[in-house]
Amino acid sequence: MGTIPDQTIATGQTATLEIVSYFNDPDGGALTYTAATNAAAVVSVAVTGGTLTLVGVTAGTASVTVKATDPAGLTAAQGFRVTVETPNRSPEAVGTIPARTLTVGQSATLDVSPFVTDPDGDALTYTAASSAAAVVTVTVSGSVLTLVGVTAGTASVTVTAADPAGLTAAQGFQVTVETPNRAPEAVGTIPARTLTVGQSATLDVSPFVTDPDGDALTYTAASSAAAVVTVTVSGGTLTLVGVATGTAIVTVTAADPAGLTAAHGILVTVETSSKVKPCIGGSAAGYPCSRVDLVSRLSREELGVTVGIVNDMWGWTDPATGTEWALVGHSGGTAFVSLEDPENPVYAGFLPFTQGARPSIWRDIKVYRDHAYIVADDAGAHGMQVVDLTRLRDISTTPSRLEAVAVYNRIHSAHNVAVNEETGFAYAVGASGGGETCGGGLHMIDIRNPTSPVFAGCFADPRTGRASTGYTHDAACVVYRGPDTGHRGSEICFGSNETALSIVDVSNKQRPRALAAASYPQVGYTHQGWLDEAQEYFYMNDEFDELNGKPRPRTIVWDVSDLDDPIVAAEYMGTTGAIDHNLYIAGNLMYQSNYLSGLRVVDISNRENPREVGYFDVEPAFAEIAMDGSWSNYPFFASGIIGVTSTGRALGYKTSNGGVFFVRLSGN
């Protein structure tokens, strides 16, 4: 009937075997079966009818004997071998495969064998798949994956380990593919610069570098010869200072957050200043002076002024080239003077007054975001002209006629305009002759879109002004950061209102709030003023008190540490009899334009005890008390150049053609 074959089972496995097919009784008798194992610790046996049941106990081998017995007790037997094996177990994941980050185009390898184990010690076969092959691809060699970033994004990579029996374990991990960081790139060439010894100039280098990833860049700079020119950096702006004659290369490096860089070299030449007329023995080229040197001058004729006077001025520094520009008002319009070489200023452009208006001896200019805002008083329907100053870069023929890019016509004439460059609001004051005059007070204009001015509101304090209308002659408007904690962060305007100082919170243009209206003894005409840099003191000039018997020009020193209750802390009396006009403050110095005695430089380090430390008389032929001579000045150029206007005048046999003077403090 054949031989019972050997059997293989696993530990714990039960197997059955029909044994009747392996025995036969020739007499046809019914057989009964029994079975025995020689190693019950390896395999156990049991018989039911003709079925043998085997149960694997532990790994090993055993012999099993099966006996068949007929009714008479006669027997036959067969033996076979049983092998009991340990069962195959699945591979197991170990820990977690960490997420990976690649850049586009980058490949990386990863050995995944430490992350899978096989409890039976079987050799494993690895496969892997990406959930997004458009983001990352994966190939396998042995247990090593190769990942390749394709496009920016994320994908899941699944790794499967299989044993020889086909049992598996899997692990998944995330792969992020990023656009690779790219280095900053140089744009164009930074033009060479020429300075004179002692001259400083600023240059915004940010237009000359770009980062293709849009990263913020950090700038550093070094001079190849610090004995010739020094360089410092603030943000993207360099400040160059000529030290001695010679040439140097200034290297500017822009770095992204990852440390990738781009660099520019700038050739800087420092020359001896041959045209500057130093103040020696109280004179600079015949102009009385003290500690102020004459750099250059343009007369009224050289500014294109044929009728009328030179009046106000302001300044602009081109952020792309670093060139400083003087914006000079006169009766017929505005002159634009390039100070690229301050010893040789160039009358580069002119803007006539608005068509349909009329000439005016009062013109005022301020600047916001590379645009000039120009008003004129008693000029008819002049409005506020808006000039794109970046167009000055394109002038090839000098002087060139400029055109306003916009004219704001909600006002006609205005005596002055103040601009808060931090908030983007302009304040026309002393408006008259048509339009929304706001009682001659603050006519507020939103210029945050520089070429589209929009009316924002009015304010006038009827407690002030000669006609009790709140007329404002001039104003200074700031975001307040001074000592009065109750008003910090508010936008505050300080108005010189003919008879009093007006202080108003204009944070809400629709609902401005008067804080104070304060007068002082023997008011002549409250004309104009400026804050110190700590916003603790306001220095105000009175234009008429000299005409009313004051022997010297008087500057009112207001303590405005309490905006709701300003007090007169002191009165500074000038050193001449000339009438005081516009004044401005830079650092601890106050620069006063005092008509026929010219520019007066006053040290306000001791805020309540100013003292004159320098001057430059632009009209030495005249000593009368009259409203001629220096109308205004601009002391805010980084180069140290100070612009000073003179109206020019004709008086009997004495004449002067005025113009604009460019001076600097001696030794600067």
Secondary structure, 3 states (H helix, E strand, C coil): CCCCCCEEEECCCEEEEECHHHCCCCCCCCCEEEEEECCCCCEEEEEECCEEEEEECCCEEEEEEEEEECCCCCEEEEEEEEEEECCCCCCEECCCCCCEEEECCCEEEEECHHHEECCCCCCCEEEEEECCCCCEEEEEECCEEEEEECCCEEEEEEEEEECCCCCEEEEEEEEEEECCCCCCEECCCCCCEEEECCCEEEEECHHHEECCCCCCCEEEEEECCCCCEEEEEECCEEEEEECCCEEEEEEEEEECCCCCEEEEEEEEEEECCCCCECCECCEECCEEEECEEEEEEECCHHHCCCCCCEEEEEEEECCCCCCEEEEEEECCEEEEEECCCCCCCEEEEEEECCCCCCCCCCEEEEEECCEEEEEECCCCCCCEEEEEHHHHHHCCCCCEECCCCEEECCEEECCEEEEECCCCEEEEECCEEEECCHHHCEEEEECCCCCCCEEEEEECCCCCCCCCCCCCCEEEEEECCCCCHHHCCCEEEEEECECCEEEEECCCCCCCEEEEEECCCCCCCEEEEEECCCCCEEEEEECCCCCCCCCCCEEEEEECCCCCCCEEEEEEECCCCCCCCCEEEECCEEEEECECCCEEEEECCCCCCCEEEEEECCCCCCCCCCCCCECCEECCCCCCCEEEEECCEEECCEEECCEEEEEEECCC
